[in-house]
Amino acid sequence: MRRLPVYLVLDTSGSMTGEPIESLKNGVQVLISTLRQDPYALETAWLSVITFNTTAQQLVPLTELSMFQMPDLQAAGTTSLGEALNLLSQKVDTEVARTTADTKGDWKPLVFIMTDGEPTDDWQKGLAEYRKRRFGMVVACAAGQGANTNVLKQVTDTVVQLDTADSSTIKAFFKWVSASISTGSQKVESSGQEVTGLNELPPPPPEVNVVV
């Protein structure tokens, strides 16, 4: 069974304290409960959660949806985006099955990165590692006005911005992410084609602005 790996790479730095981190927890819960109602996603989507603050860590390894346990997200520290990209690269190497001459591997991973600030580490180094890997679709979300969309544009062409990092906006973002994962699951199951562009995803809600 070819899996569709989905990586959530989430900023849990100190600036996310309060409403943003609570909204993030609720957003991930909405995502899981929505996807569990989708037979395509249940069949193919596997989910991992990587967080980054002063360091990056994988709180949930790649797990099938039915077994997914919500991690405890705490906000503290700085914004090590480079370390997160580096860790994402390592985990994709070890967790995602590659296609070989004999077997079809997993589908290329879908990655959703969310940050509310500027990277505080040598993020170019992590970016260099990340660029050596092949991903299906990578969406970077700038939550609020403090996030640097120019940095995110170097990570992926697909950057969206939320005007605020409050509960309704973050919830709207995660609902769109879950709809996007559902679309991706259905596409790989029915047509055997990967999702590669924003035009193949459901249109973002009004709270989610595409950065061009």
N, C-alpha and C positions, 0 to 999 in steps of 0.2 A: 504494500500500500504506500503510494507516494504521499508524503506529508507536505502540508503548506506551513512552513515555519514562520511564526510571527514574533518579532522582537519589539517590546516596548522599552524604550531607553528614556528614563524619566529623571529630570532634575529634582533632587531633594535637598538643595542647598538652603542655607539659612533664610534667604529671601522668600522662600516658599512657606515660611511659618504662618500658621493661622488659617485663614480661609482657603488659600491656594492648595495647601497640602491636604486639607479635608476634602476639597473639591476633587483633587487628584484621586484620592482613595475612592470616593463615590463614583468618579468617572470610570475607574477600572472595574468596579463592581457592576456598573451598568453594562459595560462592555461584555463581561463574562456572562451575565444573566441573559443578555440579548443573544449572544452567539450560541448559548446552550439551547436556544429555541430554534436554531437553524440546523436542519438535518445535514446540509452540505458542510457547514462549518464544523459540526460535531464529528463528521466523518474524516475531514482532512486537516483542519487547522490545529496546530500545536502552538502553545504560547509560552514565552519566556519574559521575565521582567528583570531588566538591568537598571540600577539606580546609580546616580553619581552626585557626590558632594565633594568633600575633601579627597575622597578616593572613589573608585567605581567598584560596584559589586553586583554579582548576579544573585538576586534574591530568590528567583524561581527559575530553575533550569527548564529547558524546553519540555513542556508537559502537555498531555492531551487535555482538552477542555473539561472533560467529565471529572478529571482528577485534580484540576487546578485548585490550589489553596491560596486565598488572598494573603499576600505578605503584609507585614506591618511597615508602613511608610512613615518615616520620621524626618523632619526638616532640620538640618544643621550644617554648618561648614561652608566651604567654598564651592566653586563650579568647575570640576575637572572633566570637561567635555572630551578632551583628547584621550584621557584614560578610559573614558566610556567607549569611545570609538575603537580603541585598542582592544578592550575586553570583548566588545561585540565581535571583532575580527577573530579573536581566539575561539570564542564560543561557537561561531559559525563553522570554523575549521573542525571542531570536535563533535558538534551535535548534529550537523546537517549532512545527510548521506549524499555522497557525490555520485553522479552518473558515471558508470564505467562501460567498457565494451560489452559486459555481460548483463548488467542490471541498470534499470532506470533509478536514479537517485531521487532525493526529495526535490520539490519545486524550489525555485530561488526564493530566499526569504523576503517577506514584507517587513519593513522596519518603520516604526513610528517614534520619532525623537521629539521630546518636549522639553523646552528650557525657558526660564524667565529672565536669564541674565547673560553676561559676557563670560566666556571661558577664562579661568584664572590659571590654567596650566599651559604647557607647551602643546596646544591642541593640534598644531600642524604635524607634529610627530605621529599622533594618533590618526590623523587624517591620511597620512601617507600609508599606514598599515591598512586602513579601511579601504583605500582605493585599490589595493591589490586583490580584493575579494569581489565576487560577483553577487549582486543583490537583484531581486526582482524590482521592487518599487520601494523607494525610501521617501517618506514624508517627514519634513522637519517643521515643528510648530513653535513659533515664537509666542509665548504666553505673556501678554502685556507689552508695555512700551519699552521695558528695560532690556529686552532680548535683542541681540544684534543679528538682523536678518542677513547682513553681508557675510558674516561668518557662516551662517546656515546655508547660504547659497553656494558656498564652496563644498559643502557636504553633499548637497543634492539640488537638482533643479527645482524640485517640488517643495516650496516653502509656503507655509500659511501663517497668518498672524491673527492672534486674538487681541482685541482692544484691551481687554482686562483679563486678569486671572481669577475671576470670581466663579461662583458655583454654577450659575446658569450657562456661562460661556464655555467653561471646561466640560460641563456635561454635554453640551451641544457638540463639542469637538469629539468626545469619545463615542457619542451616538453615530457620528459620521464615520469614525474609525471602524466601529463594529459593522456598519453597512458596507464599508469598503472591503473588510475581511470577508464578509458574506459573499460579496460580488466576486472577489478573488477565488474563494472556494468553489463557487458555482462555475466560474469560468474554467478553472483547471479540470474540474470533474467532467463538465459537459463537452468542452472543446479541446482539452489538452493544451491550451495556450496559457502562457503566463500573463499576468497583469504587469504592464510596463509603463503606463502613463496615466496622468491625472484624468485625461479624457475618457478612460475606461472605468473610472470610479463614479459613484453617485455624486451629483453636484453638491458641493459643500453648503451647509446652512448659512444664513446671513451673518451669524457671529464669526464665521471662519472666512477670513479674507485671504485670497490667493495673492502672494507677493510675486509680481512679474519683473 
